[in-house]
Amino acid sequence: MVTVLVFGLTLRDAVGETEFECEVSEPTTVRKLIESNQDRMGSLLQFLLNRDLLIAVNKKVSGEDTAVKDGDVIKLTHQSRVSYDGTRDIPT
C-alpha cells in the first residue's frame, strides 16, 4: 500500500478526500500510479499535465517519474502560477 496525502483546497476539492491508500503490487512511478487509479486520482492528471502539482515522496521533493513502492508516502500539493524557472509568480 502507498499512502497519498492531498494538500490544498483545490486538490482536495478535485479528489474529495485528504488521505487515502492505493494498492501497489510492484514498483511504479507517481505518474503511472495516478494513471492506473483513475477512479480515485483521475482528476489529478490535469494538474500533473499542467505542471501545477508539487510532489514529495517520503519527504523528498520528487517528480512524476519518481519511483514509488509499497510503504511509501506521497504528498501532493497544488501550485499555481509557476513561471518557467519554478518560482511563484505572485503579483505585488
C-alpha positions in Angstrom: 0.0 0.0 0.0 1.0 3.6 -0.8 -0.4 6.4 1.3 -1.4 9.5 -0.6 -1.8 12.8 1.2 -3.6 15.7 -0.6 -2.9 19.3 0.5 -4.6 22.5 -0.6 -8.3 23.2 -1.2 -8.0 23.0 -5.0 -6.7 19.4 -4.9 -8.9 18.3 -2.0 -12.0 19.5 -3.9 -10.8 17.7 -7.1 -10.1 14.4 -5.2 -12.8 14.7 -2.5 -10.5 13.5 0.3 -7.3 14.4 2.1 -5.8 11.0 2.6 -6.2 7.6 1.1 -4.3 4.4 0.3 -3.6 2.7 -3.1 -2.6 -0.8 -3.7 0.8 -1.2 -5.4 1.9 -4.7 -6.4 5.2 -3.7 -7.9 7.4 -0.6 -8.1 5.9 2.1 -10.3 6.1 5.9 -10.8 4.0 8.7 -9.4 2.5 9.3 -12.9 1.7 5.7 -13.5 0.1 5.4 -10.1 -2.2 8.4 -10.9 -3.0 7.0 -14.3 -3.7 3.5 -13.0 -6.1 4.8 -10.3 -8.4 6.9 -12.5 -11.4 6.3 -10.2 -9.7 7.9 -7.2 -7.0 10.1 -8.7 -8.0 10.8 -12.3 -8.9 14.4 -11.5 -5.2 15.0 -10.6 -3.9 14.1 -14.0 -4.8 17.5 -15.4 -2.8 19.2 -12.6 0.1 16.9 -13.4 0.0 17.7 -17.1 -0.2 21.4 -16.4 2.8 21.2 -14.1 0.6 22.5 -11.2 1.3 19.6 -8.9 4.1 19.6 -6.3 5.1 16.1 -5.4 7.0 14.7 -2.4 7.8 11.0 -1.9 8.9 10.1 1.6 9.5 13.8 2.5 11.8 14.3 -0.5 10.8 16.7 -3.3 10.1 14.5 -6.3 8.7 14.5 -9.8 6.2 12.5 -11.8 8.9 9.9 -12.8 9.9 9.2 -9.2 9.8 5.5 -8.3 7.1 4.5 -5.8 6.9 1.3 -3.9 4.9 -0.4 -1.2 5.1 1.6 2.1 5.9 4.9 0.5 4.1 8.2 1.4 3.2 10.6 -1.4 2.3 14.2 -0.7 0.6 16.2 -3.4 0.1 19.9 -3.3 -1.3 22.4 -5.8 0.9 25.1 -7.0 -0.4 27.7 -9.4 1.1 30.5 -11.4 4.5 29.0 -11.7 7.0 30.7 -14.0 9.4 28.9 -16.3 12.1 28.7 -13.7 9.9 27.2 -11.0 9.4 30.3 -8.9 6.0 31.5 -8.0 4.6 34.4 -9.9 2.9 36.4 -7.2 1.7 39.9 -8.1 2.9 42.7 -5.9 
